[in-house]
């Protein structure tokens, strides 16, 4: 299961229109060893575009959606780790995966 934990106002890169996307967070936590040798707990997150207006997005906070989050390869991009400010290069992104779909 995934939980709607936030939402964001986005701008379309194709036509400049505004829309809202929902942040989905996995209920499955993972313990990770960082590059500096310290352990931390994390959960997979992704954003999913929506056609909802802001009041509906706000009402969705805390609701659960069936499915998972899949790691998908993509073109390399820079990513700043929010907790440390460290800039790293990633070659993957996370996407919503509906129930019953095979993992990529």
Secondary structure, 3 states (H helix, E strand, C coil): CEEEEEEEEEECCCCCCEEEEEEEEEEEEEEEECCCCCEEEEEEEEEEECCCCHHHHHHHCCCEECCEEEEEEEEEEEEECCCCCCEEEEEEEEEEECCCCCCC
